[in-house]
């Protein structure tokens, strides 16, 4: 089964508002979003602002796209280290 066209990833160590990025298959790097700036219902409460909650939110968004944690990790590796055909 081939990889999806894109997925969400967590940017380790980034400030609130910059912790969620998008990785696009075949593209180098990641595209930082502002999805955790406190305006998203999933991220609006104080308890949901921890790194762990950001990871869970990213996992849930990827699940909605049909992307597993393993697939998201492979896509992140491809974006950071280079894609193989």
ZADO-1210 file (C-alpha; in nm, 4 decimals, padded with zeros to 6 digits):
<atoms>
<atom x="00.0000" y="00.0000" z="00.0000" code="UNK" pos="1"/>
<atom x="00.1433" y="00.3392" z="-00.0987" code="UNK" pos="2"/>
<atom x="00.1850" y="00.6346" z="00.1309" code="UNK" pos="3"/>
<atom x="-00.0716" y="00.9119" z="00.1549" code="UNK" pos="4"/>
<atom x="-00.0133" y="01.2500" z="-00.0061" code="UNK" pos="5"/>
<atom x="00.0376" y="01.4326" z="00.3226" code="UNK" pos="6"/>
<atom x="00.0197" y="01.3926" z="00.6992" code="UNK" pos="7"/>
<atom x="00.0461" y="01.5946" z="01.0178" code="UNK" pos="8"/>
<atom x="00.3566" y="01.5769" z="01.2397" code="UNK" pos="9"/>
<atom x="00.4725" y="01.7264" z="01.5704" code="UNK" pos="10"/>
<atom x="00.7632" y="01.9719" z="01.5614" code="UNK" pos="11"/>
<atom x="00.9654" y="01.8858" z="01.8749" code="UNK" pos="12"/>
<atom x="01.0675" y="02.1808" z="02.0909" code="UNK" pos="13"/>
<atom x="00.8600" y="02.4350" z="01.8982" code="UNK" pos="14"/>
<atom x="00.6596" y="02.7072" z="02.0750" code="UNK" pos="15"/>
<atom x="00.2838" y="02.6862" z="02.1122" code="UNK" pos="16"/>
<atom x="00.1240" y="02.7798" z="01.7831" code="UNK" pos="17"/>
<atom x="00.4073" y="02.6226" z="01.5805" code="UNK" pos="18"/>
<atom x="00.4080" y="02.2617" z="01.7075" code="UNK" pos="19"/>
<atom x="00.2016" y="02.1039" z="01.4288" code="UNK" pos="20"/>
<atom x="00.3402" y="02.0776" z="01.0759" code="UNK" pos="21"/>
<atom x="00.2379" y="01.9132" z="00.7504" code="UNK" pos="22"/>
<atom x="00.4663" y="01.6791" z="00.5566" code="UNK" pos="23"/>
<atom x="00.3917" y="01.6396" z="00.1854" code="UNK" pos="24"/>
<atom x="00.5020" y="01.3229" z="00.0091" code="UNK" pos="25"/>
<atom x="00.7934" y="01.3929" z="-00.2240" code="UNK" pos="26"/>
<atom x="00.8669" y="01.7373" z="-00.0760" code="UNK" pos="27"/>
<atom x="01.1705" y="01.8126" z="00.1378" code="UNK" pos="28"/>
<atom x="01.1091" y="01.9637" z="00.4821" code="UNK" pos="29"/>
<atom x="00.7889" y="02.0351" z="00.6695" code="UNK" pos="30"/>
<atom x="00.5320" y="02.3118" z="00.6514" code="UNK" pos="31"/>
<atom x="00.4608" y="02.4558" z="00.9959" code="UNK" pos="32"/>
<atom x="00.0985" y="02.5409" z="01.0784" code="UNK" pos="33"/>
<atom x="-00.0648" y="02.7415" z="01.3545" code="UNK" pos="34"/>
<atom x="-00.3191" y="02.4692" z="01.4338" code="UNK" pos="35"/>
<atom x="-00.2309" y="02.4629" z="01.8035" code="UNK" pos="36"/>
<atom x="-00.2594" y="02.8374" z="01.8644" code="UNK" pos="37"/>
<atom x="-00.5476" y="02.7863" z="02.1072" code="UNK" pos="38"/>
<atom x="-00.8306" y="02.8549" z="01.8622" code="UNK" pos="39"/>
<atom x="-00.8908" y="02.4918" z="01.7605" code="UNK" pos="40"/>
<atom x="-01.1578" y="02.3257" z="01.9751" code="UNK" pos="41"/>
<atom x="-00.9318" y="02.0214" z="02.0215" code="UNK" pos="42"/>
<atom x="-00.6513" y="02.2401" z="02.1571" code="UNK" pos="43"/>
<atom x="-00.8488" y="02.5115" z="02.3368" code="UNK" pos="44"/>
<atom x="-00.8276" y="02.3976" z="02.6992" code="UNK" pos="45"/>
<atom x="-00.5232" y="02.4419" z="02.9217" code="UNK" pos="46"/>
<atom x="-00.4909" y="02.0649" z="02.9670" code="UNK" pos="47"/>
<atom x="-00.4699" y="02.0195" z="02.5885" code="UNK" pos="48"/>
<atom x="-00.1660" y="02.2457" z="02.5489" code="UNK" pos="49"/>
<atom x="00.0958" y="01.9947" z="02.6603" code="UNK" pos="50"/>
<atom x="00.3332" y="01.8223" z="02.4176" code="UNK" pos="51"/>
<atom x="00.1578" y="01.4905" z="02.4774" code="UNK" pos="52"/>
<atom x="-00.1801" y="01.6370" z="02.3867" code="UNK" pos="53"/>
<atom x="-00.0369" y="01.7870" z="02.0696" code="UNK" pos="54"/>
<atom x="00.0918" y="01.4418" z="01.9743" code="UNK" pos="55"/>
<atom x="-00.2497" y="01.2894" z="02.0410" code="UNK" pos="56"/>
<atom x="-00.4220" y="01.5617" z="01.8375" code="UNK" pos="57"/>
<atom x="-00.1845" y="01.4988" z="01.5458" code="UNK" pos="58"/>
<atom x="-00.2477" y="01.1243" z="01.5703" code="UNK" pos="59"/>
<atom x="-00.6255" y="01.1802" z="01.5674" code="UNK" pos="60"/>
<atom x="-00.6043" y="01.4091" z="01.2626" code="UNK" pos="61"/>
<atom x="-00.3907" y="01.1507" z="01.0830" code="UNK" pos="62"/>
<atom x="-00.6366" y="00.8748" z="01.1761" code="UNK" pos="63"/>
<atom x="-00.9126" y="01.0756" z="01.0079" code="UNK" pos="64"/>
<atom x="-00.6950" y="01.0713" z="00.6954" code="UNK" pos="65"/>
<atom x="-00.6378" y="00.6957" z="00.7316" code="UNK" pos="66"/>
<atom x="-00.2703" y="00.7390" z="00.8255" code="UNK" pos="67"/>
<atom x="-00.1080" y="00.5244" z="01.0946" code="UNK" pos="68"/>
<atom x="00.1652" y="00.6414" z="01.3318" code="UNK" pos="69"/>
<atom x="00.4155" y="00.4263" z="01.1403" code="UNK" pos="70"/>
<atom x="00.3185" y="00.5798" z="00.8073" code="UNK" pos="71"/>
<atom x="00.3444" y="00.9327" z="00.9508" code="UNK" pos="72"/>
<atom x="00.6896" y="00.8488" z="01.0896" code="UNK" pos="73"/>
<atom x="00.8026" y="00.7141" z="00.7503" code="UNK" pos="74"/>
<atom x="00.6768" y="01.0297" z="00.5805" code="UNK" pos="75"/>
<atom x="00.8586" y="01.2490" z="00.8319" code="UNK" pos="76"/>
<atom x="01.1802" y="01.0546" z="00.7700" code="UNK" pos="77"/>
<atom x="01.1356" y="01.0998" z="00.3956" code="UNK" pos="78"/>
<atom x="01.0791" y="01.4719" z="00.4337" code="UNK" pos="79"/>
<atom x="01.3858" y="01.5163" z="00.6540" code="UNK" pos="80"/>
<atom x="01.6259" y="01.2618" z="00.5063" code="UNK" pos="81"/>
<atom x="01.5120" y="01.2319" z="00.1452" code="UNK" pos="82"/>
<atom x="01.2524" y="01.0271" z="-00.0382" code="UNK" pos="83"/>
<atom x="01.3126" y="00.6903" z="-00.2029" code="UNK" pos="84"/>
<atom x="01.1003" y="00.5676" z="-00.4928" code="UNK" pos="85"/>
</atoms>
